[in-house]
Amino acid sequence: MFRSSLVLLAVAAQLAVTSPAAAQSSPDLGAMLEQAQRFTVKVRGTALWPFAPEQMGTGLGTGFIIDRDKGWILTNAHVAKRSPSTVEIALGESETEWLPVQRIYVDNHLDIAVLKVATDKLPADAMAAKLGCTQTVKQGATVVAYGHPISLNFTATRGIVSSVRTLNSHEFVQMDANINPGNSGGPLLAADVAEVIGVNTANISGAPGLGLALAIRHVCPVLDLLAKGADPSLPGLPVYWLKRGQVETLTVAAAFPRSSADKSGTEDGLKPGDIVQGIVGGPKLASLPELNTALRGRQGQVTLEVVRDGKGQTVNVSLIPALAPLKRQGLTFSGLLVTERVNLDTADSNLPPLRIEFIKNGEAAARVGLRPGDQLDSVGGQRFTTVAALHDWLKGRPSAERVPVLVRRFSNADTRVTAEYHRFEIQPTDLHLLKADE
């Protein structure tokens, strides 16, 4: 009886957006939603050992087909997970038949993931969504957020574009169409052209009715590189960007301290105050999201056009190689998960290389007092830089031996220092070296 009520509510939601009033403003809205039902799927991701900032458990979201022949599906990374996870999809109205899928790419910066399902599992009428990669998104344009919020399958919410907004280093389409739990990873459709212009990502905290969708124009270059067999991961530049409010600008605030071994002999380097204008041979850049998109697929060194002290010049800069999330490793033992830090500015930090990401309640690590976020300063009196090295060392110890662990922890007890140190002893059991793509 309850499920029947939900189905009626889902149907009512669809009828609401295809009412006569809606049809007058967008005569093809009904046809667009009929197509959306053919390319939209439900996505379920389950993480047992979560890499921060994810949590243990199962999350539900939405995805949409972007390549019918390859079985590629686009969704949010926070739906498909960046941790070792099981990812599945359900098609149509099915809520019991879940198909396993492969994560072929999870982005290290954008909140997106590309999944692959066996094409023979797709319905005969399944189709790929049309991506508005070159669409100009205008304020006031009518949009429809589509997906599976709170188990109401194939639900559409209509609104307008409030703004195209840069928050931190990402470009979002901000709209007043509701984004609810389960909508994440679904398509944001432009009603006038029936194309996807964004990937539904989140509601703005504290502002019900204001949703954010990642602008598709920054996703399309990633998909193009992936289709060509290239690595689309975002390399880093060795600088901090000046931030104004919630927006990181293209003005260099400071450079990472680096050793001479980290620098190329042909590198000029960016300096504080430099304003990046573009990459030599490319278009003029107006924002950090545009620069990040232009850096996709590049390796080694890049030549930038900058304004320095009011004068234009070119600067050679060595790129920091991207660390693909699915290549991250973790080590579990005694109820805890240890991973390696992923900071770009590693030379500018005195934090130990390894940290505890997650601790299971009730197991040995929790009982002795270790906490998530603790930095592993040393284990057995040694500092380890990789989880593989720590795994090998622990594996060689006697099984009954208790190992001393020294951790660095944030301190709020003494205003003169930022950290405090704690020593514990633990018997390592159930060692397992794992990868995010497991």
C-alpha positions, -999 to +999 in steps of 0.1 A: +000+000+000+028+024+009+047+016-023+016+022-043+013+056-027+049+064-037+043+055-073+012+077-074+033+106-060+060+100-086+033+100-114+018+132-099+052+149-100+055+140-137+020+152-144+027+185-126+055+194-150+036+184-181+005+204-172-011+227-199+006+257-183+040+241-186+033+230-221+026+266-232+061+277-221+079+246-233+059+226-258+085+198-260+088+193-222+068+160-222+089+145-250+121+156-232+110+139-200+101+108-220+136+107-234+151+114-199+134+083-186+152+063-213+187+075-203+184+079-166+194+052-141+195+047-104+230+043-088+239+026-055+274+028-040+285+009-009+318+016+010+330-006+038+364+011+043+358+048+034+386+071+024+379+106+038+357+126+034+334+097+026+315+076+052+309+039+056+276+026+042+254+027+012+243+058-007+217+062-035+218+086-064+212+091-101+232+086-133+226+090-170+238+072-201+264+092-221+275+065-246+250+038-254+275+017-274+301+017-247+277+014-218+291+046-202+271+063-174+279+096-158+272+104-122+287+122-092+319+109-076+302+111-042+275+087-055+299+062-071+325+067-043+362+074-043+368+046-018+370+008-023+333+003-031+307-019-047+288+002-073+255-010-089+227+004-111+190-003-115+171+003-147+135+014-152+112+010-122+131-019-109+140-016-072+152-052-067+174-060-097+208-042-093+235-047-119+272-045-110+291-018-129+327-009-132+341+025-123+363+034-152+371+069-141+366+090-109+378+126-111+404+140-087+388+174-087+354+176-103+327+156-084+321+132-113+325+095-121+321+074-153+307+039-149+305+011-174+277-014-176+275-044-200+256-031-230+235-062-233+220-054-199+206-021-212+169-020-224+164-019-262+150+016-260+179+030-239+195+060-253+224+084-246+216+119-233+225+149-255+252+170-238+250+207-242+288+211-242+288+244-261+255+257-248+256+292-232+237+290-200+217+322-194+202+336-162+164+330-162+165+301-186+140+273-177+157+241-165+145+207-153+164+186-127+157+149-133+164+119-111+153+096-083+149+118-052+139+100-019+129+068-039+104+087-061+117+073-094+119+094-125+109+127-109+113+161-125+115+194-108+113+226-128+129+260-122+150+287-136+187+294-137+194+317-108+231+323-118+261+306-133+284+309-103+320+300-095+324+286-059+360+280-049+375+265-081+343+250-096+316+264-119+280+256-111+247+263-126+226+276-097+189+271-100+157+270-079+147+236-091+148+213-060+178+190-056+169+163-030+188+132-017+188+108-046+190+135-073+228+137-071+245+127-103+213+132-124+210+155-155+200+191-154+182+197-186+177+230-205+140+230-214+145+250-246+170+227-263+164+194-243+202+190-236+221+183-204+238+215-192+248+203-157+252+174-133+229+178-103+252+179-073+238+195-041+214+219-025+229+250-009+231+245+028+206+267+047+189+278+015+161+254+006+152+255-031+186+267-042+204+239-060+238+235-077+247+215-108+282+211-120+284+230-154+286+204-182+310+225-202+338+215-178+328+178-179+328+174-217+365+178-221+371+151-195+348+128-214+364+136-247+399+127-234+386+096-218+370+085-251+404+089-268+421+067-242+440+097-226+442+104-188+419+134-182+430+138-145+438+174-135+475+181-129+484+207-104+503+240-105+527+246-076+509+278-063+482+290-040+455+312-057+443+344-041+408+340-028+381+367-028+351+356-008+342+321-021+361+324-054+397+315-061+410+340-086+437+336-113+461+358-092+490+339-076+490+345-038+521+323-030+542+296-045+548+262-030+583+258-015+601+232-036+635+217-038+657+222-069+651+185-077+614+192-082+621+220-108+628+216-144+659+233-158+637+253-182+612+264-156+607+301-149+581+296-123+551+317-112+555+344-086+532+361-061+511+387-079+512+371-113+478+371-130+474+342-154+458+352-187+459+319-205+480+290-219+501+299-249+483+289-280+449+288-262+420+312-256+421+339-229+410+325-195+385+342-173+384+319-142+402+292-124+377+266-136+386+275-172+423+271-164+417+238-148+398+225-178+425+238-201+451+218-181+433+185-186+454+159-204+487+179-201+519+165-186+554+178-179+555+215-184+531+242-195+538+277-208+515+304-194+507+339-204+508+361-173+507+398-163+536+405-140+541+440-126+517+453-152+535+438-181+527+407-202+551+378-204+553+340-208+563+317-179+572+280-180+558+260-151+563+223-143+530+205-136+524+184-105+513+150-118+477+140-109+470+113-084+441+093-097+416+085-068+411+049-080+449+044-076+450+054-040+459+027-015+449+020+020+460-003+048+435-018+072+444-036+105+429-039+140+398-019+129+415+011+114+422+024+079+455+042+071+461+061+039+487+084+023+482+122+023+471+136-011+482+173-006+497+190-036+518+212-013+536+183+005+569+203+008+549+230+026+536+208+054+552+192+084+525+166+088+535+130+087+529+112+053+503+087+067+471+093+085+442+074+100+412+079+078+386+057+095+381+036+127+355+010+132+336+013+165+343-014+191+375-028+175+410-027+189+420+007+174+390+024+189+394+007+223+430+019+227+421+055+219+432+061+183+410+085+163+402+093+127+425+122+115+454+111+137+487+115+118+511+085+120+543+101+132+559+067+137+551+030+141+576+009+160+599+039+161+600+043+123+583+068+100+568+053+069+560+072+037+537+047+020+511+023+032+528-005+012+560-001+033+541+000+065+522-032+054+554-050+047+570-040+080+539-050+101+536-083+082+571-092+092+564-088+129+555-116+153+516-120+153+514-115+191+537-085+193+522-052+205+536-023+184+541+012+197+523+039+176+531+076+180+504+100+165+503+137+159+469+151+168+454+186+165+455+204+199+431+228+214+445+225+249+475+249+245+470+280+225+508+283+219+510+251+198+488+235+171+496+198+178+499+173+206+514+138+205+500+105+219+516+071+222+496+039+220+503+002+217+483-021+194+485-056+182+482-055+144+456-081+132+438-087+099+463-068+077+449-060+043+464-037+016+436-024-005+431-001-035+403+023-042+393+005-074+386-028-055 
